[in-house]
Amino acid sequence: MPYSIMLDAGHGGSDPGATYYGRQEKDDTLRLTLAIGEILQNNGIDVEYTRTTDVYETPYQKAMEANNAGVDFFVSIHRNSYPTDNEVSGVESLVYDLSGIKYEMAQNINAQLETVGFVNLGVKARPNLVVLRRTNMPAVLVEAGFINSDVDNALFDNNFEDIARAIADGILDTLNEGEQNAYYRVQVGLFRNWNYAQRLLDELAAQGFPAFLDDSGPYISVQVGGYDQLSDAAEMERRLRQAGYDTLIIS
């Protein structure tokens, strides 16, 4: 089964996002998102979009749209901004926390964008962002350079196709790495106390989840699975999150 991704062009409609001498973030993100989507589709990925025209949806609506579509991943494209023009340049990616396949994907995207010429500002945790917090699947927000940096805008305009390819390649690299590793489980809890771990295990089992305990590390890990396909692990993670559990896909 092919992977599915919801691509989100940041802002839109009445929300222009960051602006710089008439340049609007919403325009750059839509153009770039559509280009990335075309590349992914040509590589066998099922791609859906939160928007393909200049319309506005709240971040919550976008997260719910992805959840309802049941996609495997959510990637949101933005342009960054800094209070002082031309003081900062570079790309960074944001994730809910620095763990799991979303973190790997963010790192891979940044590494690919660095080859285009951007400064790599790293991956940062932003658990307060709605599109990262409310999505039920691994989610990454990419800041494709600073819109109020002449250096970044020149890179964006002169290397547009390379930038779209870099982001798509970062996504595809992650999925290919996943296929090579090819064994995934969903972690639901970590405990020092065996009784607490057993209690969660019993609770999951009563709901039909194939849960087990792994005590091979310093903590007792309550896990569900495993799966040879990342998409199967992502589907189980969605089910667990819908049931109210905090989860993490591990390999």
C-alpha positions in Angstrom: 0.0 0.0 0.0 1.5 3.4 -0.9 2.2 6.0 1.7 -0.2 9.0 1.9 0.7 12.6 2.9 -1.3 15.7 3.5 0.6 18.7 2.3 -0.3 22.0 3.8 0.5 25.4 2.2 0.8 27.7 5.2 -1.7 30.6 5.6 -3.9 31.6 2.7 -6.9 33.8 1.9 -7.4 36.6 4.5 -4.2 35.4 6.2 -1.2 36.4 4.1 1.3 35.1 6.7 4.6 37.0 6.9 5.1 39.8 4.3 8.1 41.7 2.9 7.9 44.5 0.4 4.7 43.1 -1.1 5.8 39.5 -1.0 3.4 37.3 0.9 4.2 34.0 2.6 0.8 32.5 1.5 1.8 32.8 -2.2 5.3 31.3 -1.8 4.0 28.4 0.3 1.2 27.5 -2.1 3.5 27.5 -5.1 6.1 25.4 -3.3 3.6 23.0 -1.8 2.1 22.2 -5.2 5.5 21.6 -6.7 6.5 19.2 -3.9 3.2 17.4 -4.3 3.8 16.8 -8.0 7.2 15.3 -7.3 5.8 13.0 -4.5 3.0 11.9 -6.7 5.4 11.0 -9.5 7.2 8.8 -6.9 4.1 6.8 -6.0 3.0 8.8 -3.0 -0.7 9.5 -2.5 -0.8 13.3 -1.9 -3.7 15.3 -0.5 -3.7 19.1 0.1 -5.3 21.3 2.7 -5.6 23.9 0.0 -4.7 24.3 -3.7 -6.1 27.9 -4.1 -5.9 31.1 -2.1 -8.3 30.2 0.7 -8.1 30.4 4.5 -8.5 27.5 7.0 -7.6 27.6 10.7 -4.7 25.5 11.8 -7.3 23.3 13.7 -9.3 22.8 10.5 -6.2 21.7 8.7 -5.3 19.2 11.5 -8.8 17.8 11.5 -8.8 17.5 7.7 -5.6 15.4 7.9 -7.1 13.3 10.7 -10.3 12.7 8.8 -8.4 11.8 5.6 -6.4 9.2 7.5 -3.1 10.0 5.9 0.2 8.6 7.1 2.1 12.0 7.4 1.4 15.7 7.5 3.9 18.2 6.2 3.2 22.0 6.4 5.2 24.4 4.3 5.9 28.0 5.6 8.4 30.9 5.2 10.0 32.2 8.3 10.3 35.8 9.5 12.6 37.7 11.9 11.9 41.1 13.6 14.8 42.7 11.9 15.1 42.5 8.1 18.1 40.7 6.6 19.5 39.7 10.0 18.8 36.0 10.0 18.7 33.5 7.1 18.3 29.7 6.8 15.9 26.9 7.0 14.5 25.1 10.1 11.9 22.5 10.6 9.5 22.2 13.6 8.1 19.0 15.2 6.0 18.2 18.3 9.0 16.7 20.0 12.5 15.6 19.0 11.8 11.9 18.6 10.4 9.3 16.2 10.1 9.3 12.4 8.8 12.9 12.3 12.2 14.0 13.7 14.0 11.9 11.2 12.0 13.3 8.4 12.6 16.9 9.6 16.3 16.2 9.8 16.4 14.7 6.3 14.4 17.7 4.8 16.8 20.2 6.4 19.9 18.2 5.2 18.5 18.2 1.6 17.7 22.0 1.8 21.3 22.6 3.0 22.6 21.1 -0.3 20.6 23.8 -2.2 22.5 26.5 -0.3 20.4 27.3 2.8 21.9 27.6 6.2 20.7 24.7 8.3 19.3 26.1 11.5 18.2 22.7 12.8 15.1 21.0 14.0 13.2 22.4 16.9 10.4 21.1 19.2 7.2 23.2 19.1 4.5 21.3 21.0 2.2 24.3 21.2 1.6 24.5 17.4 -1.9 23.2 16.6 -0.9 21.5 13.3 1.8 19.5 15.2 -0.2 18.9 18.4 -3.6 18.1 17.0 -2.6 15.8 14.1 -2.9 12.1 14.7 0.0 11.3 12.4 3.7 12.3 12.3 3.8 15.9 11.4 6.6 18.3 10.3 6.4 22.1 9.7 9.1 23.3 7.3 10.3 26.9 7.3 11.7 27.3 3.8 14.0 30.3 4.5 13.2 33.8 5.8 10.9 35.9 3.8 12.5 39.1 5.0 16.0 37.9 4.0 17.2 39.0 0.6 19.6 36.1 0.6 16.9 33.5 1.2 14.5 35.0 -1.3 17.2 34.9 -4.0 17.8 31.2 -3.2 14.0 30.6 -3.2 13.5 32.3 -6.6 16.6 31.1 -8.4 16.5 27.6 -7.1 12.8 27.0 -6.8 12.7 23.5 -8.5 15.7 22.4 -6.5 14.1 23.4 -3.3 10.9 21.5 -4.1 13.0 18.5 -5.0 15.0 18.8 -1.8 11.9 18.8 0.4 10.4 15.9 -1.5 13.7 14.0 -1.4 13.9 14.5 2.4 10.4 13.0 2.7 11.2 10.1 0.3 14.6 9.4 2.0 12.7 9.0 5.3 10.2 6.6 3.8 12.9 4.6 2.1 14.9 4.3 5.3 11.8 3.1 7.0 11.3 0.3 4.4 14.9 -0.8 4.9 14.5 -0.9 8.8 11.1 -2.5 8.3 10.1 -3.3 11.9 8.0 -0.9 13.9 6.1 -0.8 17.1 4.0 1.8 18.8 5.1 2.7 22.3 2.3 3.8 24.6 4.0 4.2 28.0 7.3 4.0 29.9 7.4 3.0 33.6 9.8 2.3 36.4 7.1 0.5 38.3 6.1 -2.9 36.9 2.6 -2.8 38.4 1.8 0.5 36.5 3.1 -1.0 33.3 1.0 -4.1 33.8 -2.1 -2.0 34.5 -1.7 -0.2 31.2 -1.0 -3.5 29.4 -4.3 -5.0 30.8 -6.2 -1.8 29.8 -4.9 -2.0 26.2 -5.6 -5.7 25.9 -9.1 -5.3 27.1 -9.7 -2.9 24.2 -8.3 -5.4 21.7 -4.9 -3.8 21.2 -2.0 -6.4 20.7 0.1 -4.9 23.6 3.1 -6.4 25.3 5.8 -5.3 27.8 9.5 -4.8 26.8 11.8 -4.6 29.8 15.1 -4.8 27.8 16.0 -1.2 28.6 16.2 0.9 31.8 12.4 1.4 31.8 9.5 -0.9 31.2 8.0 -0.1 27.8 4.4 -0.8 27.0 4.2 -1.4 23.2 1.8 -2.4 20.5 2.7 -4.2 17.4 5.1 -4.9 15.5 4.8 -4.2 11.9 6.9 -4.6 8.8 5.3 -1.6 7.1 5.5 1.9 8.5 2.0 2.6 7.2 0.6 -0.2 9.3 2.3 1.2 12.4 1.0 4.7 11.6 -2.5 3.3 11.3 -2.2 1.7 14.8 -0.8 4.9 16.2 -3.9 6.7 14.9 -6.2 4.2 16.5 -4.4 4.5 19.8 -4.4 8.3 19.8 -8.1 8.3 19.0 -8.5 6.1 22.0 -6.8 8.8 24.1 -3.2 7.5 24.4 0.0 9.3 23.9 2.1 7.4 21.4 5.5 7.1 19.7 6.4 5.0 16.7 9.7 3.2 17.4 11.8 0.9 15.3 
